Structure formats: C-alpha cells, structure tokens
C-alpha cells in the first residue's frame, strides 16, 4: 500500500466530500438494518398468532404497520445509497482528473532524453489505463470498503446484542476468509504488474504500427506486422487469463463461507430456539437476512482487494515517472527580456543516452539581428547547437550566453517564447492548416495566418485545397507533401515574429526556386531577428552574415561566403560540387 500513499494528498483535498460520503454510508447501513429487524418482528407476530391467537383486527393492524415501516426503511436506504454513490464516486472522478493533469504537466516538464528513453505507447498507457486502475481504488474500492466496514460494525453489534453465542458461531468463517485474501492478494499484485507492463508493450507496438503504416505498406510487411501483433496480443491474453484465474478463486470461496454461515445460523439457532435460549423465532430469520446482507460485502472483499492490488501496481508505474526530475528547469522566476545576442563559450556537449560527444569546444558569437549559418557533414553537431540555444539540454561544459547572461540564468519560458523553431523533421498536428500555423501564436488573426503562409511560399498550395485553410490534416501532416509540411512549419515560426529564429535544414524538400523565395522573405522579415540556419546547401547559407563549418563537433572553418570560397577546405569543395550539380 505504500505506493498508494501518494494519493493521500488528494484525499486531504477532497476530505469534506469523503467525510460526507462516510456519513451517508453509515446512514444507508443503519436504515438497511431496520428491514431484517422488522421482518423478524413480523415472523414473531405470525408465530405468536398461531400459538396464541389474538384479535384478528389488532394482528392485521400490527402487520400493516410493520410492512409500512419496511417500505419506509427500504426507500430511505435507496435514497442514501444513491447519495453515497454520487458522493464517493464523484470524488474518484475529481481525483482521476487531478492525477491525469498532474501526470500531463509532469510530462511537459521532462526533458528530451526522457522521451528518447520511453516509448509513446507506454506514456499514453500510464496516463490512461494506469490512472483508470487508480480511479477504481479511490472510487468503487473505497466506497465498498467503507460500506463493508460500516455494515459489519453496525450489523455485528446488533446481532451480538440479540444473541451473543449465535453471533460468534456465525462469524467463524471470517478468519478463514481473511487468511485466504492475504494469501491470494500477493499473487494478484504480482500478476497485475505483469499485465500492466505487457499492456504498455502492446500499446507502444500498436502506436508504432499505425504511425509507420506507410513504410509497412511500402515494404509489403502487413502480414509480418500482423503476426508480431498477434504474438503480443496472445501474450497479453495469456497474462490476463493468469490474473483472472487467480481472481476466480475469490467468489466461490466467499459463497462457500457465506453458505457455511447460513447453515450454522439455521442449525445453532434452531438448537437455541428449541432449548429456549432464543425466545423469538424471528431472531433466526433476522440472522439469516443479516448473513445474506453480509454476503456481498464479504464477497466484495476479494474484488476490492483485487482492485487495490491492481491500483498499487499502476500507481507504482505512475510514481516511477513522477519521481523523475527534469535535468533542464527554470531557475529564473522573473521574466527575461530577450533581444537576441547569442554567444557560445567553449561549449562541450555529450548525449548521456549514447555517450556521443556532439560538440567539442565550440566558440562563436551572433550579434542581435544578425544571421549565422551552420554547415557540415551529417552528425557533425549542427542540430545540437540549435537544441542548446533552445535549452533543450544543458551544456556538459562551457557556457551559452543570451544577451550577455548565462542561459541558465535566463527565464526558460521567456527564452523559448522568444524562439521560432523549425525542426529538420517538421511535426504537424491532426488539425486544420489554420490552427497548425496559429500554433506559433494562438491569438493571431486570419490575415496574420495568410501573410505567414505567403512568406513561407505555401499560400498558393493551401488555397488550391477544397477547404483551403480549414483543411484538416492527417496524423503528423500526412496529407501534405514533404515540401508543403516544411513550409507550413516555417509559416508557424514566421507568425510568431520571434526574436530568435532557428531553421534546421528546413528547406531540404523544396525546389531551388521556392528556396530562393523563402530565403528572400526570411531576409526581409528578420531584420531585427537573430537567425541561425542549419543546412547542407550552400544556396541556403551564402547570404548569412557569418558561416561556421562543423566537423566532428568542432569548428573547422568560419567566415562569410566570399571569404570561405576563396579558402581551400570543406566549404569550397562543397560549393564547387553543388555548383556542378546545379549546372548539370
């Protein structure tokens, strides 16, 4: 239960609702106990009437009143039971809402390495399936536990006051029940954990299959992926069956023990009535009803125990994520004003997951409003520079300064809010084109969206769609071509009017004519914007104020385009090669 202690803060938050629920449960159980007593009184009246007849009219009046009281008690019990569910089940929904939000907010705070190490399907499963299991603990499991405890206390107290020895015989099976629950709960907990982990694997595999459906079809691997999915599904089915087999022991065991209690009531109670220890025949009937009233609470012990064990297994998985601390966090609470000057001072960076040293002593300075181009071979560290400017990671060694202030002392949210970032692999949401572009600036007008699209040279493509800017894209923008996705992503950055514009090889899928138009627009609209362009094309970087050439994480050349083409080295070689390719 120690994993579930994490939820105590929510119980404290909704303590008044929980307390009210407990009071309502107590009232419901108290009213429910009137019915057996009244039925017992009716049986006693009938037995007395048979053995010692009295006035028929008085007998009918007494029976009629008892029946009215039974109806009244039943109605009151029903009302309080309804209120009990409305109170305690609602609390579980509030806690479910809060817990999902807490997990989502924590996901948002965690850094890129976390998402590289964990599969999307597993993350989704923890915020959906695992939280659902936890809700069953804070809702139905809690409600039935309170219900059971209250009923046992009230019922057994009354039963003991009526017939102490008969009550003791009746509860003989309960210790056996407790031992059985303790023994079986260990297996349920173990198998619940296995089921949840396997479900995460299945969810992750399904998500990857659907995301990569284009590749699957292109390579005609539908049958193979179906076989793999079937194997995972069979594994999940078997693990769920193993859990169900363990859980299946509970209910037969409960019914056996309750049946044993009924037999004891009838036999022992009958003996005590014959001997005169019990004076009213209705007492035996009361005890039989009480035992059967306890049937569901006792039977639900197994079900509740199963819910608690599954919830603990799920909460343990949730806690494992919630305990992870982001390596990048905001250290400056006060908002920062970003102007755009960027300086790298002997920056080293190593990726912890792969231990690859991406940058080795990189130094450069970009003045506010100027353009820096970064060029180099694949894996030379170009994208890493952009990620460090956006502080997706902290440097391993050295410092990055924004407007002369160490980046770690700049408000993280002010920094990122001032950046327009176009990644190498553009990501578009399954939403309208209008909303995808406005993602960079939610309050932008439709005219702003159109202007950004024009600057990104994608407006003409959009208006040719049947629904124009209201066209809804498929998952990850699959509706669009590669070049269109890049340009929509550029429009998203443009509409933000950022102080720092980061372009990560985002023109690789467009033709040279369109590239030239976009570069001219970038030059026009980014006069007061510090721009960093990463590219493999000389045509994309030639107009930059300063160009650095990276190789194996180190700057091997730097200068303007005119300076670099006059020097022997990587830049001049690449320039000549691309010039020949363009000429041919």
Secondary structure as UniProt FT lines:
FT   HELIX           3..7
FT   HELIX           8..13
FT   HELIX           15..51
FT   HELIX           56..109
FT   HELIX           112..117
FT   HELIX           120..125
FT   HELIX           126..130
FT   HELIX           131..136
FT   HELIX           137..141
FT   HELIX           142..162
FT   HELIX           164..170
FT   HELIX           172..211
FT   HELIX           213..218
FT   TURN            219..220
FT   HELIX           222..275
FT   HELIX           281..322
FT   STRAND          342..351
FT   TURN            352..355
FT   STRAND          356..366
FT   TURN            368..369
FT   STRAND          371..376
FT   TURN            378..379
FT   HELIX           382..389
FT   TURN            390..391
FT   STRAND          397..402
FT   TURN            403..404
FT   STRAND          405..406
FT   HELIX           407..409
FT   HELIX           412..417
FT   STRAND          419..422
FT   HELIX           433..438
FT   TURN            439..440
FT   TURN            442..443
FT   HELIX           446..455
FT   TURN            456..457
FT   HELIX           459..463
FT   TURN            466..467
FT   HELIX           468..470
FT   HELIX           475..477
FT   TURN            478..479
FT   HELIX           482..494
FT   TURN            495..497
FT   STRAND          500..504
FT   TURN            506..509
FT   HELIX           512..525
FT   TURN            526..528
FT   STRAND          530..535
FT   HELIX           538..541
FT   TURN            542..543
FT   STRAND          546..551
FT   TURN            552..553
FT   STRAND          554..559
FT   HELIX           561..565
FT   HELIX           570..583
//
